[in-house]
Amino acid sequence: MLLAFKSTLIFGYNSYRRIFWQIVMRTKILPLFLILVFMTSGLSGCMGLIQARESLEGMRGEPYNQPYADKIAMTHTFQTGSVLELVEEYSNSTSFSIDESVQRIEIYFKVTISLSDTFACLEQAPTRYVRPTVTTASGAILWSEDVCEDVSPTTYDFEPADFDSLGDFTLEVKARGFGETTAGLFQDDFIIIINVYHECRQYPQEPPCDK
């Protein structure tokens, strides 16, 4: 009977120890299981974000380079109503922005000085003239002219290598001319048009990059 009691006691102890270790193992495994689930779901979320981004980029289509141009114009026709206006100097200026997207600057220049083929310029003190200047953001002169006779339509091209800086460039014009207002047959004038050519990266499904 004592033997049977000892057997029962040993069996009960082993059962208790087995149950105890099962509880301990479950207690240890549960946090590990939760961590594993969290990491898996996090990885799935990251993969989902990557796939979503790739899908959106695919929907945007292949990008291409879109050229566009900004135009800056300055024109003036002289109309002389009095002797005072004949000696007055016309002066005007405007600025335009140059950044990394600029590929080229084109300047169109045309001048009409009435009867300049008959009456030559007075070299020391011309009574009629057009003096345009384009300066860079640093104040350096990019382009300038000083004319007192007709200038046929002429264009000047400048590449980024010609710019010493980026920022606000300035077009300034000083001129003096004559323009009779009765019949309008003799009127001095000038035309300056600056085209600033840019290039931007355009996606087919996105708003125009040149706006």
C-alpha positions in Angstrom: 0.0 0.0 0.0 2.9 2.3 0.8 4.3 1.5 -2.7 1.1 2.4 -4.3 1.0 5.7 -2.4 4.6 6.6 -3.4 3.7 5.8 -7.1 0.7 8.0 -6.9 2.8 10.8 -5.3 5.5 10.6 -8.0 2.9 10.6 -10.7 1.2 13.6 -9.3 4.5 15.5 -9.0 5.4 14.7 -12.6 2.0 15.8 -13.8 2.3 19.1 -11.8 5.7 19.7 -13.2 4.6 19.1 -16.8 1.6 21.4 -16.4 3.9 24.1 -14.8 6.4 24.0 -17.7 3.6 24.0 -20.2 2.3 27.3 -18.6 5.8 28.7 -18.6 6.4 27.9 -22.2 3.1 29.3 -23.2 3.8 32.4 -21.3 7.2 32.8 -23.1 5.9 31.9 -26.5 2.9 34.3 -26.5 5.1 37.5 -26.5 7.3 36.0 -29.1 4.3 35.1 -31.2 2.9 38.6 -30.8 6.2 40.2 -31.8 6.4 37.9 -34.9 2.8 38.8 -35.9 3.7 42.5 -35.5 6.9 42.3 -37.6 5.1 40.3 -40.3 2.3 42.8 -40.6 4.8 45.7 -40.6 6.7 44.1 -43.3 3.6 43.5 -45.3 2.6 47.1 -44.8 6.0 48.3 -46.1 5.8 46.0 -49.1 2.3 47.3 -49.7 3.5 50.9 -49.7 6.3 50.1 -52.1 3.9 48.4 -54.4 1.4 51.2 -54.2 4.2 53.8 -55.0 5.4 51.7 -57.9 1.8 51.5 -59.2 1.3 55.2 -58.9 4.6 55.9 -60.7 3.5 53.5 -63.4 0.2 55.4 -63.8 2.1 58.7 -64.2 3.7 57.4 -67.4 7.1 58.0 -68.8 8.4 61.6 -68.1 9.8 63.7 -70.9 11.5 67.1 -71.2 9.1 69.9 -72.0 10.5 73.1 -73.5 8.7 76.4 -73.0 9.6 80.1 -73.3 9.0 83.3 -71.4 8.9 86.5 -73.4 10.0 90.0 -72.3 9.3 92.8 -74.7 10.1 96.5 -74.8 9.1 98.7 -77.7 8.7 102.4 -78.2 7.7 104.7 -81.0 8.8 108.3 -80.6 6.1 111.0 -81.1 7.5 114.6 -80.7 4.9 117.2 -79.8 7.3 119.9 -78.7 10.9 121.0 -78.8 11.3 119.8 -75.2 10.3 116.3 -76.1 12.9 116.4 -78.9 15.8 116.6 -76.3 14.2 114.5 -73.6 15.7 111.0 -73.1 13.5 108.0 -73.0 14.4 105.6 -70.2 12.8 102.3 -69.2 13.8 99.0 -67.5 12.4 95.6 -66.6 13.7 92.5 -64.9 13.3 88.8 -65.6 14.3 85.7 -63.6 17.0 83.2 -64.7 17.3 79.8 -62.9 18.7 76.3 -63.5 15.9 75.4 -66.0 17.0 78.0 -68.5 18.6 76.5 -71.6 19.0 79.6 -73.8 18.4 83.3 -74.0 17.5 84.9 -77.4 17.5 88.7 -77.9 15.7 90.2 -80.9 16.7 93.7 -81.7 15.4 96.2 -84.3 15.8 100.0 -84.6 14.5 102.5 -87.0 16.1 106.0 -87.1 14.4 108.0 -89.8 16.7 109.3 -92.5 19.7 107.9 -90.8 21.0 106.8 -94.2 21.1 110.5 -95.2 22.1 112.2 -92.0 25.1 110.3 -90.5 25.5 109.9 -86.7 27.3 112.7 -84.9 29.9 110.5 -83.3 30.6 112.7 -80.3 27.0 113.7 -79.4 24.4 111.8 -81.4 21.0 113.5 -81.2 19.1 110.3 -81.7 20.2 106.9 -80.4 19.1 103.6 -78.7 21.2 102.2 -75.9 20.0 98.9 -74.5 21.8 96.9 -71.9 21.1 93.5 -70.2 22.9 92.9 -66.9 23.0 89.7 -64.9 22.1 89.3 -61.3 25.7 90.1 -60.3 25.6 93.4 -62.3 27.8 92.1 -65.1 26.8 93.2 -68.7 25.5 90.3 -70.7 24.6 92.3 -73.8 24.6 96.0 -74.8 24.3 98.1 -78.0 24.8 101.8 -78.8 23.3 102.7 -82.1 22.3 105.9 -83.9 21.1 104.4 -87.2 18.8 101.8 -88.5 19.4 98.2 -87.3 17.8 95.4 -89.3 16.2 92.6 -87.3 19.0 90.9 -85.5 19.1 88.1 -82.9 21.7 87.3 -80.2 21.9 84.0 -78.5 23.3 83.2 -75.1 23.9 79.8 -73.5 24.1 79.1 -69.7 27.9 79.2 -70.0 27.5 82.9 -70.8 25.8 83.6 -67.4 28.1 84.4 -64.5 25.2 84.1 -62.1 21.5 83.1 -61.7 18.7 85.4 -60.4 17.1 88.5 -61.6 18.5 89.9 -64.9 17.7 93.5 -66.0 16.9 95.0 -69.4 17.5 98.7 -69.4 17.0 101.1 -72.4 18.0 104.7 -72.8 17.0 106.3 -76.1 16.3 109.6 -77.8 14.4 110.0 -81.0 12.0 112.0 -83.2 8.6 111.3 -84.4 6.4 113.8 -86.3 2.7 113.4 -85.4 1.1 115.0 -88.4 1.4 112.4 -91.1 3.4 109.8 -89.2 5.9 109.5 -92.0 9.1 110.0 -89.9 9.0 108.2 -86.6 11.9 106.6 -84.8 11.3 103.4 -82.9 12.9 100.3 -81.5 11.8 96.8 -80.7 13.5 94.5 -78.2 12.2 91.0 -77.5 13.9 88.6 -75.1 12.9 85.0 -75.2 14.0 82.9 -72.2 13.9 79.2 -73.1 13.3 76.8 -70.3 13.0 73.0 -70.0 11.1 71.1 -67.3 10.3 67.4 -66.5 6.8 66.6 -67.6 4.7 63.6 -66.6 1.7 62.8 -68.9 -0.9 62.6 -66.1 0.3 65.7 -64.3 -0.6 69.4 -64.8 1.8 71.2 -67.3 5.1 71.9 -65.6 5.5 75.2 -67.5 2.6 76.8 -65.6 
